[in-house]
Amino acid sequence: MPMSSNRIPPEEAQLRAQSRATLAAQRRAEAETALEALRVEQIAVRERTAKLRALRLAKEAADAEAAAAVPPAKTRAKPAKTVVRRRTASS
């Protein structure tokens, strides 16, 4: 029985190699595109966070300034409780 050869013809091997290289290049390009989109989103989140932080700090400063401008309300002193003493029979 003659041994069958499992060898791939050189033309087919070259086509397979080119196909693998093309596929790898496409995957690299897709990964770079996805990574760039992620970076853009991260920058946008940082910018929104900085803007919101600045707004919060400005509001807190305005609230503190408004609280300092209003004089504290005068509190009425509560009248002291009077203690009623009962007279005892011996007094």
Secondary structure, DSSP 8 states (H G I E B T S, - for coil): ---------HHHHHHHHHHHHHHHHHHHHHHHHHHHHHHHHHHHHHHHHHHHHHHHHHHHHHHHHHHHHS------------------TT-
